[in-house]
Amino acid sequence: MKTHGFDHIVLLGDSGGNQTGMKEVAGELSAKWAGGKTTIHFIPEYYDYPGVQKFLETLGVTQVDEGHHDDFGITSEMMVVDPNTVRLKQRIAKKKASINGVSLVPAEKAIALGKKVVEFRASLTVDAIRKAIGKATTSQ
């Protein structure tokens, strides 16, 4: 991307295992590219799942950890795109249409909450990107 003239490269990760590596790469390349046209930014705000959980609590959604590598926030976001990705019909048939004590039915309610989670995460991320790019622009 630097070779092709990008001014800003933004790294976003949606996997816990990738956060440290992206942060390190951004730090190393920032130092290497200092004073140049291209800047690189690691934006951890996108992967702030504790923040998502707190946001959901403001909407009245309280989860109880059931030991899954998943939560209502992630599941409701997936349902926004396609309820089939969370096997909703199969969950309903097996009477397991909930996660961490929060019901996924009616699907319309879970999807509406998922849209709010998407908007919340997008807003935080865009603000963080603007801040990072603004800092980079003023320091050049």
OpenMM code with the backbone's topology and positions (N, CA, C; nanometers):
from openmm import Vec3, app, unit

residues = "MET LYS THR HIS GLY PHE ASP HIS ILE VAL LEU LEU GLY ASP SER GLY GLY ASN GLN THR GLY MET LYS GLU VAL ALA GLY GLU LEU SER ALA LYS TRP ALA GLY GLY LYS THR THR ILE HIS PHE ILE PRO GLU TYR TYR ASP TYR PRO GLY VAL GLN LYS PHE LEU GLU THR LEU GLY VAL THR GLN VAL ASP GLU GLY HIS HIS ASP ASP PHE GLY ILE THR SER GLU MET MET VAL VAL ASP PRO ASN THR VAL ARG LEU LYS GLN ARG ILE ALA LYS LYS LYS ALA SER ILE ASN GLY VAL SER LEU VAL PRO ALA GLU LYS ALA ILE ALA LEU GLY LYS LYS VAL VAL GLU PHE ARG ALA SER LEU THR VAL ASP ALA ILE ARG LYS ALA ILE GLY LYS ALA THR THR SER GLN".split()
positions = [
    Vec3(0.0821, -0.1188, 0.0000),
    Vec3(0.0000, 0.0000, 0.0000),
    Vec3(0.0868, 0.1256, 0.0000),
    Vec3(0.1943, 0.1213, 0.0745),
    Vec3(0.2870, 0.2347, 0.0759),
    Vec3(0.3437, 0.2549, -0.0643),
    Vec3(0.3826, 0.1474, -0.1285),
    Vec3(0.4391, 0.1533, -0.2627),
    Vec3(0.3412, 0.2142, -0.3624),
    Vec3(0.2133, 0.1919, -0.3398),
    Vec3(0.1110, 0.2414, -0.4317),
    Vec3(0.0588, 0.3791, -0.3936),
    Vec3(0.1246, 0.4453, -0.2973),
    Vec3(0.0949, 0.5843, -0.2698),
    Vec3(-0.0085, 0.6141, -0.1624),
    Vec3(-0.0473, 0.5140, -0.0850),
    Vec3(-0.1428, 0.5420, 0.0218),
    Vec3(-0.0798, 0.6355, 0.1249),
    Vec3(-0.1567, 0.7325, 0.1711),
    Vec3(-0.1101, 0.8230, 0.2757),
    Vec3(-0.1225, 0.7593, 0.4139),
    Vec3(-0.2321, 0.6891, 0.4356),
    Vec3(-0.2602, 0.6281, 0.5658),
    Vec3(-0.2999, 0.4825, 0.5478),
    Vec3(-0.2380, 0.3979, 0.6250),
    Vec3(-0.2732, 0.2563, 0.6284),
    Vec3(-0.3298, 0.2312, 0.7675),
    Vec3(-0.4485, 0.1729, 0.7715),
    Vec3(-0.5178, 0.1501, 0.8981),
    Vec3(-0.5328, 0.0002, 0.9193),
    Vec3(-0.4879, -0.0455, 1.0353),
    Vec3(-0.5003, -0.1868, 1.0711),
    Vec3(-0.6121, -0.2041, 1.1738),
    Vec3(-0.7107, -0.2862, 1.1380),
    Vec3(-0.8217, -0.3212, 1.2264),
    Vec3(-0.8213, -0.4724, 1.2398),
    Vec3(-0.8425, -0.5208, 1.3596),
    Vec3(-0.8475, -0.6651, 1.3770),
    Vec3(-0.9715, -0.7070, 1.4521),
    Vec3(-1.0274, -0.8185, 1.4122),
    Vec3(-1.1444, -0.8721, 1.4805),
    Vec3(-1.1138, -1.0099, 1.5374),
    Vec3(-0.9901, -1.0262, 1.5810),
    Vec3(-0.9477, -1.1510, 1.6435),
    Vec3(-0.8490, -1.1144, 1.7540),
    Vec3(-0.8732, -1.1665, 1.8709),
    Vec3(-0.7858, -1.1354, 1.9835),
    Vec3(-0.6417, -1.1711, 1.9592),
    Vec3(-0.6189, -1.2795, 1.8880),
    Vec3(-0.4831, -1.3245, 1.8621),
    Vec3(-0.4047, -1.2358, 1.7676),
    Vec3(-0.4724, -1.1486, 1.6964),
    Vec3(-0.4044, -1.0618, 1.5998),
    Vec3(-0.3727, -0.9228, 1.6537),
    Vec3(-0.4272, -0.8864, 1.7672),
    Vec3(-0.4125, -0.7503, 1.8180),
    Vec3(-0.2657, -0.7132, 1.8448),
    Vec3(-0.1956, -0.7973, 1.9165),
    Vec3(-0.0571, -0.7674, 1.9530),
    Vec3(0.0311, -0.7551, 1.8300),
    Vec3(0.0166, -0.8461, 1.7356),
    Vec3(0.0981, -0.8429, 1.6144),
    Vec3(0.0746, -0.7176, 1.5329),
    Vec3(-0.0511, -0.6781, 1.5176),
    Vec3(-0.0801, -0.5571, 1.4404),
    Vec3(-0.0259, -0.4336, 1.5105),
    Vec3(-0.0368, -0.4295, 1.6419),
    Vec3(0.0171, -0.3165, 1.7174),
    Vec3(0.1685, -0.3074, 1.6986),
    Vec3(0.2350, -0.4219, 1.7061),
    Vec3(0.3808, -0.4237, 1.6893),
    Vec3(0.4216, -0.3830, 1.5473),
    Vec3(0.3526, -0.4337, 1.4472),
    Vec3(0.3829, -0.3986, 1.3082),
    Vec3(0.3633, -0.2491, 1.2869),
    Vec3(0.2533, -0.1951, 1.3373),
    Vec3(0.2278, -0.0519, 1.3211),
    Vec3(0.3368, 0.0305, 1.3894),
    Vec3(0.3791, -0.0119, 1.5075),
    Vec3(0.4858, 0.0586, 1.5776),
    Vec3(0.6174, 0.0554, 1.5023),
    Vec3(0.6529, -0.0621, 1.4544),
    Vec3(0.7794, -0.0770, 1.3806),
    Vec3(0.7787, 0.0023, 1.2504),
    Vec3(0.6688, -0.0062, 1.1753),
    Vec3(0.6633, 0.0658, 1.0481),
    Vec3(0.6511, 0.2166, 1.0692),
    Vec3(0.5836, 0.2573, 1.1751),
    Vec3(0.5764, 0.4014, 1.2055),
    Vec3(0.7159, 0.4574, 1.2275),
    Vec3(0.7969, 0.3840, 1.3025),
    Vec3(0.9343, 0.4287, 1.3273),
    Vec3(1.0157, 0.4283, 1.1975),
    Vec3(0.9998, 0.3234, 1.1186),
    Vec3(1.0756, 0.3099, 0.9933),
    Vec3(1.0353, 0.4171, 0.8914),
    Vec3(0.9057, 0.4523, 0.8885),
    Vec3(0.8548, 0.5455, 0.7898),
    Vec3(0.8488, 0.6897, 0.8415),
    Vec3(0.9006, 0.7163, 0.9590),
    Vec3(0.8929, 0.8502, 1.0192),
    Vec3(0.9426, 0.9566, 0.9220),
    Vec3(0.8641, 1.0635, 0.9117),
    Vec3(0.9006, 1.1733, 0.8233),
    Vec3(0.8573, 1.1551, 0.6790),
    Vec3(0.8062, 1.0377, 0.6469),
    Vec3(0.7620, 1.0111, 0.5095),
    Vec3(0.6156, 1.0458, 0.4893),
    Vec3(0.5697, 1.0242, 0.3679),
    Vec3(0.4312, 1.0554, 0.3315),
    Vec3(0.3317, 0.9559, 0.3918),
    Vec3(0.3695, 0.8306, 0.4011),
    Vec3(0.2770, 0.7252, 0.4450),
    Vec3(0.2882, 0.7022, 0.5950),
    Vec3(0.1723, 0.6938, 0.6583),
    Vec3(0.1674, 0.6590, 0.8009),
    Vec3(0.0831, 0.5340, 0.8177),
    Vec3(0.1083, 0.4629, 0.9254),
    Vec3(0.0328, 0.3406, 0.9544),
    Vec3(-0.0246, 0.3526, 1.0949),
    Vec3(-0.1473, 0.3055, 1.1104),
    Vec3(-0.2191, 0.3222, 1.2363),
    Vec3(-0.2857, 0.1906, 1.2770),
    Vec3(-0.2601, 0.1482, 1.3980),
    Vec3(-0.3328, 0.0348, 1.4548),
    Vec3(-0.4469, 0.0924, 1.5373),
    Vec3(-0.5686, 0.0475, 1.5109),
    Vec3(-0.6880, 0.1001, 1.5771),
    Vec3(-0.7491, -0.0111, 1.6635),
    Vec3(-0.7140, -0.0158, 1.7927),
    Vec3(-0.7659, -0.1215, 1.8797),
    Vec3(-0.9126, -0.1030, 1.9191),
    Vec3(-0.9658, 0.0159, 1.8999),
    Vec3(-1.1036, 0.0436, 1.9428),
    Vec3(-1.2054, -0.0472, 1.8750),
    Vec3(-1.1752, -0.0920, 1.7548),
    Vec3(-1.2693, -0.1792, 1.6842),
    Vec3(-1.2921, -0.3107, 1.7596),
    Vec3(-1.1908, -0.3582, 1.8285),
    Vec3(-1.1986, -0.4883, 1.8959),
    Vec3(-1.2264, -0.4738, 2.0462),
    Vec3(-1.2938, -0.3719, 2.0868),
    Vec3(-1.3214, -0.3458, 2.2274),
    Vec3(-1.4494, -0.4172, 2.2717),
    Vec3(-1.4397, -0.5484, 2.2918),
    Vec3(-1.5590, -0.6225, 2.3311),
    Vec3(-1.6057, -0.5923, 2.4732),
    Vec3(-1.5170, -0.5620, 2.5680),
    Vec3(-1.5691, -0.5157, 2.6980),
    Vec3(-1.6517, -0.3873, 2.6826),
    Vec3(-1.6096, -0.2998, 2.5921),
    Vec3(-1.6857, -0.1782, 2.5642),
    Vec3(-1.8212, -0.2092, 2.5034),
    Vec3(-1.8254, -0.3101, 2.4159),
    Vec3(-1.9525, -0.3524, 2.3554),
    Vec3(-2.0457, -0.4065, 2.4630),
    Vec3(-1.9893, -0.4847, 2.5540),
    Vec3(-2.0723, -0.5406, 2.6611),
    Vec3(-2.1309, -0.4292, 2.7478),
    Vec3(-2.0500, -0.3295, 2.7807),
    Vec3(-2.0998, -0.2158, 2.8594),
    Vec3(-2.2075, -0.1405, 2.7814),
    Vec3(-2.1864, -0.1234, 2.6507),
    Vec3(-2.2861, -0.0577, 2.5671),
    Vec3(-2.4173, -0.1352, 2.5691),
    Vec3(-2.4100, -0.2677, 2.5542),
    Vec3(-2.5307, -0.3492, 2.5569),
    Vec3(-2.6034, -0.3356, 2.6905),
    Vec3(-2.5281, -0.3248, 2.7981),
    Vec3(-2.5900, -0.3077, 2.9300),
    Vec3(-2.6705, -0.1780, 2.9359),
    Vec3(-2.6242, -0.0726, 2.8666),
    Vec3(-2.7023, 0.0519, 2.8633),
    Vec3(-2.8337, 0.0330, 2.7888),
    Vec3(-2.8416, -0.0718, 2.7064),
    Vec3(-2.9637, -0.1036, 2.6324),
    Vec3(-3.0478, -0.2084, 2.7049),
    Vec3(-3.0052, -0.2444, 2.8263),
    Vec3(-3.0801, -0.3417, 2.9055),
    Vec3(-3.0423, -0.4863, 2.8805),
    Vec3(-2.9323, -0.5114, 2.8124),
    Vec3(-2.8884, -0.6478, 2.7827),
    Vec3(-2.7766, -0.6847, 2.8797),
    Vec3(-2.8066, -0.7774, 2.9697),
    Vec3(-2.7076, -0.8237, 3.0664),
    Vec3(-2.6789, -0.9700, 3.0391),
    Vec3(-2.5525, -1.0007, 3.0184),
    Vec3(-2.5123, -1.1376, 2.9882),
    Vec3(-2.4567, -1.2073, 3.1108),
    Vec3(-2.4696, -1.3390, 3.1093),
    Vec3(-2.4102, -1.4247, 3.2110),
    Vec3(-2.3152, -1.5177, 3.1370),
    Vec3(-2.1875, -1.5134, 3.1692),
    Vec3(-2.0882, -1.5942, 3.0986),
    Vec3(-2.1215, -1.7425, 3.1100),
    Vec3(-2.1446, -1.8052, 2.9959),
    Vec3(-2.1745, -1.9483, 2.9910),
    Vec3(-2.0537, -2.0300, 2.9465),
    Vec3(-1.9385, -1.9638, 2.9345),
    Vec3(-1.8167, -2.0345, 2.8972),
    Vec3(-1.7981, -2.0559, 2.7484),
    Vec3(-1.8768, -1.9850, 2.6661),
    Vec3(-1.8629, -1.9966, 2.5207),
    Vec3(-1.7620, -1.8943, 2.4708),
    Vec3(-1.7001, -1.9252, 2.3587),
    Vec3(-1.6120, -1.8279, 2.2934),
    Vec3(-1.6991, -1.7445, 2.1997),
    Vec3(-1.7950, -1.6775, 2.2572),
    Vec3(-1.8923, -1.5993, 2.1825),
    Vec3(-1.9724, -1.5202, 2.2843),
    Vec3(-2.0462, -1.4236, 2.2367),
    Vec3(-2.1379, -1.3524, 2.3248),
    Vec3(-2.2513, -1.2955, 2.2415),
    Vec3(-2.3468, -1.2343, 2.3086),
    Vec3(-2.4632, -1.1820, 2.2392),
    Vec3(-2.4257, -1.0724, 2.1401),
    Vec3(-2.3290, -0.9879, 2.1753),
    Vec3(-2.2897, -0.8801, 2.0848),
    Vec3(-2.2436, -0.9319, 1.9505),
    Vec3(-2.1552, -1.0297, 1.9519),
    Vec3(-2.1037, -1.0878, 1.8277),
    Vec3(-2.2160, -1.1569, 1.7502),
    Vec3(-2.2943, -1.2373, 1.8227),
    Vec3(-2.4020, -1.3126, 1.7582),
    Vec3(-2.5054, -1.2195, 1.6961),
    Vec3(-2.5431, -1.1139, 1.7675),
    Vec3(-2.6434, -1.0216, 1.7129),
    Vec3(-2.5890, -0.9475, 1.5910),
    Vec3(-2.4590, -0.9170, 1.5900),
    Vec3(-2.3983, -0.8544, 1.4714),
    Vec3(-2.4052, -0.9495, 1.3520),
    Vec3(-2.3744, -1.0752, 1.3755),
    Vec3(-2.3807, -1.1742, 1.2675),
    Vec3(-2.5229, -1.1859, 1.2136),
    Vec3(-2.6207, -1.1776, 1.3037),
    Vec3(-2.7603, -1.1878, 1.2620),
    Vec3(-2.8024, -1.0711, 1.1740),
    Vec3(-2.7389, -0.9554, 1.1902),
    Vec3(-2.7689, -0.8406, 1.1047),
    Vec3(-2.7422, -0.8774, 0.9588),
    Vec3(-2.6346, -0.9486, 0.9358),
    Vec3(-2.5963, -0.9872, 0.8003),
    Vec3(-2.6804, -1.1052, 0.7526),
    Vec3(-2.6928, -1.2087, 0.8371),
    Vec3(-2.7667, -1.3291, 0.7977),
    Vec3(-2.7910, -1.4162, 0.9199),
    Vec3(-2.9145, -1.4285, 0.9662),
    Vec3(-2.9442, -1.5121, 1.0830),
    Vec3(-2.9014, -1.6587, 1.0663),
    Vec3(-2.8853, -1.7021, 0.9412),
    Vec3(-2.8417, -1.8403, 0.9179),
    Vec3(-2.6984, -1.8640, 0.9661),
    Vec3(-2.6181, -1.7566, 0.9753),
    Vec3(-2.4796, -1.7741, 1.0186),
    Vec3(-2.4684, -1.8179, 1.1635),
    Vec3(-2.5748, -1.7996, 1.2400),
    Vec3(-2.5739, -1.8438, 1.3800),
    Vec3(-2.6643, -1.9652, 1.3994),
    Vec3(-2.7041, -2.0252, 1.2867),
    Vec3(-2.7889, -2.1452, 1.2893),
    Vec3(-2.9133, -2.1236, 1.3754),
    Vec3(-2.9799, -2.0106, 1.3538),
    Vec3(-3.0940, -1.9746, 1.4371),
    Vec3(-3.2057, -2.0784, 1.4321),
    Vec3(-3.2386, -2.1283, 1.3140),
    Vec3(-3.3462, -2.2284, 1.3036),
    Vec3(-3.3124, -2.3536, 1.3842),
    Vec3(-3.1874, -2.3973, 1.3760),
    Vec3(-3.1459, -2.5152, 1.4508),
    Vec3(-3.1470, -2.4880, 1.6011),
    Vec3(-3.1048, -2.3693, 1.6413),
    Vec3(-3.1067, -2.3331, 1.7840),
    Vec3(-3.2495, -2.3340, 1.8362),
    Vec3(-3.3411, -2.2771, 1.7583),
    Vec3(-3.4816, -2.2740, 1.8006),
    Vec3(-3.5349, -2.4162, 1.8137),
    Vec3(-3.5055, -2.5013, 1.7159),
    Vec3(-3.5532, -2.6400, 1.7183),
    Vec3(-3.5021, -2.7161, 1.8409),
    Vec3(-3.3809, -2.6859, 1.8850),
    Vec3(-3.3216, -2.7541, 2.0006),
    Vec3(-3.3445, -2.6781, 2.1317),
    Vec3(-3.4247, -2.5720, 2.1239),
    Vec3(-3.4529, -2.4879, 2.2407),
    Vec3(-3.3237, -2.4317, 2.3023),
    Vec3(-3.2354, -2.3881, 2.2143),
    Vec3(-3.1077, -2.3275, 2.2558),
    Vec3(-3.0867, -2.1938, 2.1844),
    Vec3(-3.1953, -2.1197, 2.1695),
    Vec3(-3.1896, -1.9929, 2.0968),
    Vec3(-3.1549, -1.8771, 2.1906),
    Vec3(-3.0477, -1.8965, 2.2644),
    Vec3(-2.9971, -1.7892, 2.3503),
    Vec3(-2.8464, -1.8050, 2.3611),
    Vec3(-2.7822, -1.6992, 2.4039),
    Vec3(-2.6392, -1.7059, 2.4310),
    Vec3(-2.6116, -1.6181, 2.5515),
    Vec3(-2.5388, -1.6750, 2.6454),
    Vec3(-2.5057, -1.6052, 2.7700),
    Vec3(-2.6301, -1.5504, 2.8393),
    Vec3(-2.7381, -1.6298, 2.8309),
    Vec3(-2.8611, -1.5939, 2.8993),
    Vec3(-2.9469, -1.4909, 2.8291),
    Vec3(-2.9111, -1.4554, 2.7061),
    Vec3(-2.9874, -1.3552, 2.6313),
    Vec3(-3.0519, -1.4243, 2.5115),
    Vec3(-3.1827, -1.4094, 2.4986),
    Vec3(-3.2564, -1.4740, 2.3909),
    Vec3(-3.2247, -1.4123, 2.2552),
    Vec3(-3.2200, -1.4980, 2.1548),
    Vec3(-3.2005, -1.4549, 2.0169),
    Vec3(-3.3340, -1.4435, 1.9424),
    Vec3(-3.4417, -1.4728, 2.0126),
    Vec3(-3.5752, -1.4614, 1.9540),
    Vec3(-3.6587, -1.3657, 2.0392),
    Vec3(-3.7388, -1.2884, 1.9769),
    Vec3(-3.7584, -1.2865, 1.8322),
    Vec3(-3.6342, -1.2337, 1.7609),
    Vec3(-3.6092, -1.2883, 1.6444),
    Vec3(-3.4891, -1.2517, 1.5677),
    Vec3(-3.4863, -1.1027, 1.5379),
    Vec3(-3.6028, -1.0435, 1.5136),
    Vec3(-3.6085, -0.9007, 1.4810),
    Vec3(-3.5513, -0.8154, 1.5946),
    Vec3(-3.5757, -0.8560, 1.7172),
    Vec3(-3.5238, -0.7816, 1.8324),
    Vec3(-3.3711, -0.7963, 1.8413),
    Vec3(-3.3223, -0.9188, 1.8248),
    Vec3(-3.1773, -0.9420, 1.8287),
    Vec3(-3.1080, -0.8672, 1.7153),
    Vec3(-3.1689, -0.8673, 1.5975),
    Vec3(-3.1118, -0.7971, 1.4827),
    Vec3(-3.1109, -0.6460, 1.5071),
    Vec3(-3.2167, -0.5928, 1.5646),
    Vec3(-3.2212, -0.4489, 1.5949),
    Vec3(-3.1104, -0.4124, 1.6929),
    Vec3(-3.0882, -0.4965, 1.7932),
    Vec3(-2.9788, -0.4725, 1.8872),
    Vec3(-2.8438, -0.4878, 1.8170),
    Vec3(-2.8331, -0.5859, 1.7282),
    Vec3(-2.7104, -0.6049, 1.6516),
    Vec3(-2.6769, -0.4831, 1.5671),
    Vec3(-2.7789, -0.4199, 1.5079),
    Vec3(-2.7565, -0.2979, 1.4298),
    Vec3(-2.7015, -0.1868, 1.5190),
    Vec3(-2.7506, -0.1793, 1.6408),
    Vec3(-2.6996, -0.0781, 1.7342),
    Vec3(-2.5547, -0.1068, 1.7720),
    Vec3(-2.5204, -0.2344, 1.7860),
    Vec3(-2.3819, -0.2719, 1.8154),
    Vec3(-2.2918, -0.2352, 1.6974),
    Vec3(-2.3369, -0.2637, 1.5761),
    Vec3(-2.2599, -0.2280, 1.4567),
    Vec3(-2.2368, -0.0773, 1.4536),
    Vec3(-2.3408, 0.0010, 1.4775),
    Vec3(-2.3287, 0.1470, 1.4764),
    Vec3(-2.2338, 0.1948, 1.5870),
    Vec3(-2.2440, 0.1349, 1.7053),
    Vec3(-2.1572, 0.1714, 1.8173),
    Vec3(-2.0105, 0.1455, 1.7826),
    Vec3(-1.9822, 0.0246, 1.7346),
    Vec3(-1.8436, -0.0105, 1.7000),
    Vec3(-1.7914, 0.0761, 1.5855),
    Vec3(-1.8745, 0.0996, 1.4853),
    Vec3(-1.8328, 0.1818, 1.3716),
    Vec3(-1.8017, 0.3245, 1.4164),
    Vec3(-1.8845, 0.3795, 1.5019),
    Vec3(-1.8637, 0.5158, 1.5498),
    Vec3(-1.7331, 0.5280, 1.6280),
    Vec3(-1.7094, 0.4346, 1.7191),
    Vec3(-1.5836, 0.4360, 1.7953),
    Vec3(-1.4634, 0.4241, 1.7034),
    Vec3(-1.4745, 0.3365, 1.6070),
    Vec3(-1.3634, 0.3106, 1.5159),
    Vec3(-1.3356, 0.4309, 1.4270),
    Vec3(-1.4401, 0.4894, 1.3716),
    Vec3(-1.4222, 0.6067, 1.2855),
    Vec3(-1.3610, 0.7214, 1.3653),
    Vec3(-1.4091, 0.7430, 1.4872),
    Vec3(-1.3510, 0.8489, 1.5710),
    Vec3(-1.2022, 0.8231, 1.5969),
    Vec3(-1.1678, 0.6981, 1.6243),
    Vec3(-1.0272, 0.6639, 1.6509),
    Vec3(-0.9408, 0.6823, 1.5263),
    Vec3(-0.9936, 0.6457, 1.4109),
    Vec3(-0.9197, 0.6637, 1.2854),
    Vec3(-0.8986, 0.8121, 1.2586),
    Vec3(-1.0039, 0.8901, 1.2729),
    Vec3(-0.9909, 1.0355, 1.2504),
    Vec3(-0.8870, 1.0960, 1.3439),
    Vec3(-0.8895, 1.0532, 1.4680),
    Vec3(-0.7929, 1.1040, 1.5665),
    Vec3(-0.6507, 1.0641, 1.5273),
    Vec3(-0.6320, 0.9383, 1.4896),
    Vec3(-0.4991, 0.8902, 1.4508),
    Vec3(-0.4477, 0.9618, 1.3270),
    Vec3(-0.5322, 0.9776, 1.2283),
    Vec3(-0.4921, 1.0448, 1.1050),
    Vec3(-0.4674, 1.1924, 1.1305),
    Vec3(-0.5493, 1.2529, 1.2141),
    Vec3(-0.5302, 1.3937, 1.2476),
    Vec3(-0.3970, 1.4177, 1.3162),
    Vec3(-0.3607, 1.3276, 1.4078),
    Vec3(-0.2311, 1.3392, 1.4759),
    Vec3(-0.1175, 1.3239, 1.3755),
    Vec3(-0.1329, 1.2286, 1.2847),
    Vec3(-0.0270, 1.2045, 1.1854),
    Vec3(-0.0126, 1.3248, 1.0922),
    Vec3(-0.1234, 1.3848, 1.0550),
    Vec3(-0.1212, 1.4976, 0.9627),
    Vec3(-0.0568, 1.6202, 1.0280),
    Vec3(-0.0883, 1.6429, 1.1558),
    Vec3(-0.0331, 1.7617, 1.2234),
    Vec3(0.1123, 1.7444, 1.2609),
    Vec3(0.1607, 1.6209, 1.2684),
    Vec3(0.3008, 1.5993, 1.3069),
    Vec3(0.3944, 1.5974, 1.1870),
    Vec3(0.3402, 1.6037, 1.0664),
    Vec3(0.4270, 1.6000, 0.9470),
    Vec3(0.4658, 1.7389, 0.9037),
] * unit.nanometer
topology = app.Topology()
chain = topology.addChain("A")
for resn in residues:
    res = topology.addResidue(resn, chain)
    for name in ("N", "CA", "C"):
        topology.addAtom(name, app.Element.getBySymbol(name[0]), res)
